[in-house]
Amino acid sequence: MRMPFILFIFCALLTGCNKYPEGPGISLRSRTTRAVNIWKFQTVTDSGGTDISSSYNNWLFSIDENQNLLVQWYLSGVRVDTYGSWDFDADKSHILLEYTNTILEVEFPKTLKILRLKETNLLIEGNELQFDLSGTL
């Protein structure tokens, strides 16, 4: 009689671990450990599904274990480094960013919904864009 109960609990735990729509279903690494990386922009699509990745060539999105954020992006071929901080929201379904746009010298908050959080792949969406990123660490 105990075996079905234990099997039920195990199955319930496995399905409860699937936090993000695109996975992973289960991971032995914490969300923070999986999120900390230097992320390269692989594919960026707009809300209509149009691939706009070429606008994000050579961009990097780096987050570390101390909640530091660095986004390297390009404006007219010149690299711009933007610094800030990151964290998860209360239920860890979104990444919260606070950063200063170094061109405009204005602080911006940004919330990105996590669709997939794997060691080497992060799929997030926000502001009607979807970002598919690959980790370099």
N, C-alpha and C positions, 0 to 999 in steps of 0.2 A: 504493500500500500504506500510506502514512503517513496518509492521510485517515481511514480507518476507525479506526485507533488513536487519533488525536487526537479523533475524535468519541466514541469509547468513554470516554476520559479525561474529556472535557467532560460527558458524561452521568453518569458516576460522581460527579463533583464536584457536579453539580446535585442529585442524589438525596442526597448526603451533607450538603447544606446544610439539609435539612428536619429541624431539631432538634426542633421542637414539633409535636404531633399536629394542631393546628389552623392551623399555618403561622406565618409565610410560608414558601414553598418556598425562596426565595432573597431575600436583602436585601443591598444595598450599604452599609447602615449597620450598625455594630457592635451587638451585643446591649446593651451599656451605653448607647449613644446612644439606642437605641429604648426602653430601660427608664426613662431619666431623663425625668420628666414630672410634672405634677400630674394625678392620675387621679381622675375622678369615678365613683362607683358607679352603674352603669346598671341591671344586673340581678344579683340575688343569689338563688341557689336552694340548697335543702338537699339532702341525699343522696336524698330521695324525689322530687326534682324540683319541690317546692313553691316558688313564687315568694315570697320574703320580703323583697323589695326595699324595701318601705315602712319597714322597720326601719333602713334605711341612707340615708334621705333626707338630702341635703346633706352627706354624708360626703365627705372628701377624703383621698387617699393620695398623698403627695408624696415623691419620691425624687430626690436630686440626684447630680451627678457626684463629689461628695466623700463618698459613702456615708452622707449624712444622710437621716434618715427623719422625716416628720411625718405623723401621722394626726389629722385633725380629725373628731371624732365627737360625738354628742349623748347626754346623759343627762338625762332629764326636761326636755327643751327647752333645756338649758344646754350650750353648746359646751365641749368638753374637748379640749385639745391634748396629744397624746402624742408624745414625741420619742424618737429612737433612731438606729440605724444599720441599713444593709442591705448585702447583697453577694450574689453568686451562689455556689452550691456549686461544687465542683471541675469538674463537667462542664457547668455552666451550665443545668441542667434545672430548678433550683429557685431561688427567691429566699429568702434567709435573713434574718430580721428579728430584731433585738434591741432591745427598747424597755421603758420603764418605764411601767406603768399609773399615771397620776397620781392616780387615786382611791385605789387600794390601796397605792401606793408599793412595788410589787413589780416586779422585772425579769422579762420574759417573752421566751423565744426562740420563734420561730415559723418553720416551713418551709412554703413555698407552692410547689406544683408548677405550672410554667408550661405552659399548653396552647397559648397563642397570644401572640406578642410582635411586635406591629406598632407603627409610629410612633404611631398614635392609638388602638390597641386592645390591651388586655392581658386575657387570660383566664387566671385562676389558680384553683387549688383547694387547700383545706386545712381540717382540722378538720370534714370532712364538709359543707363549703360550697363553692360555686363562685361566683366573683366575675367579672363581665364589666364591665370598666372602660373608660372613654373618656378619652383624653388631651386636655388643654386647651392644650398648647403646640404 
